[in-house]
Amino acid sequence: MIADEAGVTRGTINHHFASRAAFMAEVMRWVFERETEIFRTLIQDRRAGARVSDWPALLWDVFSRPSGVAVLEILVASRSDPELAELVTPMQAEVELTGAMNFAQRIGARDVDMPTIRMVVWAIRGMTLGRAFTGDAAGMEGAVAQLARLIERAAPSGSFEELAGPP
């Protein structure tokens, strides 16, 4: 899939990267860059993202794509592959921090509360995996909508600070 999308052969990819782990780490970086652009487009097209309750649907639309699922598979694989973990763990930390900063800037948050951001991001990432195992895509999309409703109740003003609570 990646070679096809890049318009190159698998052999070219194997020759370019020092190892399978290096290739997987670069896939994560590439996916994050693409996801950042997709978020910008979705936010602009939908005129969404200013309310914290907008984010479950935005995250779902991005993370549930094949590339988002591929990132999850790489992260899971890194649990049992020390070489992959050595490359992927710092990259995931960088991606997480950059994504959180982008989110905070978009929503106008004064602070970046990582536990709250992780709660929403990893709930959606988990739902992307759940969709594959339940065989009920519509039901999982209903769960995403339910999460958005819960966030709206917890933060009726739409502000991130209201959801995150006191520091």
C-alpha positions in Angstrom: 0.0 0.0 0.0 2.7 2.5 1.0 4.9 1.6 -2.0 1.9 1.9 -4.4 0.9 5.3 -3.0 4.5 6.6 -3.2 4.8 5.3 -6.8 7.9 3.2 -6.1 8.7 -0.5 -5.8 9.0 -2.3 -2.5 12.7 -3.0 -3.4 13.3 0.8 -3.6 11.9 1.2 -0.2 14.0 -1.7 1.2 17.1 -0.2 -0.3 16.4 3.3 1.0 15.9 2.4 4.7 18.5 0.9 6.9 16.0 -1.5 8.5 12.3 -2.4 8.6 12.1 -0.5 11.9 13.6 2.7 10.3 11.0 2.3 7.5 8.1 1.9 10.0 9.3 5.0 12.0 9.3 7.0 8.8 5.8 5.8 8.0 4.7 7.2 11.3 6.2 10.6 10.6 4.7 10.6 7.1 1.2 9.7 8.4 1.4 12.4 11.1 2.3 15.0 8.5 -0.6 13.9 6.3 -3.0 13.8 9.2 -2.1 17.3 10.2 -3.0 18.5 6.7 -6.3 16.4 6.8 -7.2 18.0 10.1 -6.7 21.5 8.7 -8.9 20.7 5.7 -11.6 19.1 7.8 -11.6 22.0 10.2 -11.9 24.5 7.4 -14.5 22.6 5.3 -16.7 21.9 8.3 -16.0 25.1 10.2 -15.4 22.9 13.2 -12.8 22.4 15.9 -13.4 25.5 18.0 -15.5 23.5 20.5 -13.8 20.6 22.4 -16.8 18.5 21.6 -16.0 18.8 17.9 -12.9 16.8 18.3 -14.1 13.2 18.7 -15.7 13.3 15.2 -12.6 15.1 13.7 -10.3 12.5 15.3 -12.4 9.6 14.1 -12.5 10.9 10.5 -8.7 11.0 10.5 -7.6 8.1 12.7 -10.1 5.6 11.3 -8.5 5.9 7.8 -6.2 3.0 6.8 -3.1 5.1 7.5 -4.3 5.8 11.1 -4.9 2.1 11.6 -1.4 1.4 10.2 0.1 3.6 12.9 -1.7 1.7 15.6 -0.4 -1.5 14.2 3.1 -0.1 14.2 2.7 1.0 17.8 1.4 -2.4 18.9 4.3 -4.1 17.0 6.8 -1.9 18.9 5.8 -3.6 22.1 7.6 -6.8 21.1 10.3 -5.4 18.8 13.0 -3.5 20.8 14.6 -2.0 17.6 11.2 -0.7 16.5 10.4 0.6 20.0 13.7 2.5 20.1 12.8 4.4 17.0 9.0 4.6 17.4 8.7 5.6 21.1 10.5 8.9 20.8 8.7 9.7 17.5 5.3 8.9 19.1 6.2 11.3 22.0 7.1 14.0 19.5 4.0 13.4 17.4 1.8 13.5 20.6 3.3 16.8 21.8 3.2 18.5 18.4 -0.4 17.3 17.9 -1.4 18.5 21.4 0.2 21.9 20.7 -1.6 22.2 17.3 -4.9 21.2 19.1 -4.4 23.8 21.9 -3.6 26.5 19.3 -6.7 25.7 17.2 -9.1 25.5 20.2 -7.6 28.5 22.0 -6.6 26.6 25.1 -4.3 28.4 27.5 -2.6 25.2 28.7 -2.0 21.8 27.2 -3.4 19.2 29.6 -2.0 16.0 28.3 -4.2 13.6 30.4 -7.3 15.2 28.9 -5.9 15.2 25.4 -4.8 11.6 25.8 -8.2 10.6 27.1 -9.9 11.7 23.9 -7.2 10.7 21.4 -6.7 7.2 22.8 -10.5 6.6 23.2 -10.9 7.3 19.5 -7.8 5.3 18.6 -9.3 2.4 20.6 -12.6 2.8 18.8 -10.8 2.5 15.4 -9.5 -0.9 16.5 -12.8 -1.8 18.0 -14.5 -1.2 14.7 -12.4 -4.1 13.2 -13.3 -6.5 15.9 -17.0 -5.7 16.4 -18.0 -5.8 12.8 -20.4 -2.9 13.6 -19.0 0.2 12.0 -22.2 2.2 12.5 -22.3 1.2 16.2 -18.7 2.4 16.6 -19.6 5.7 14.9 -22.5 5.9 17.4 -19.9 5.5 20.2 -17.9 8.4 18.8 -21.0 10.5 18.8 -21.8 9.5 22.3 -18.3 10.5 23.4 -18.9 13.9 21.8 -22.1 14.3 23.7 -20.4 13.4 27.0 -17.7 16.0 26.3 -20.4 18.6 25.4 -22.1 17.9 28.8 -18.8 18.1 30.6 -17.8 21.3 28.8 -21.0 23.2 27.7 -19.1 26.3 27.0 -17.0 24.3 24.5 -13.7 25.3 26.2 -10.9 22.9 26.7 -10.2 24.3 30.2 -13.8 23.5 31.3 -13.2 19.8 30.2 -9.7 19.6 31.7 -10.8 21.1 35.0 -8.5 22.9 37.5 -4.8 22.6 37.0 
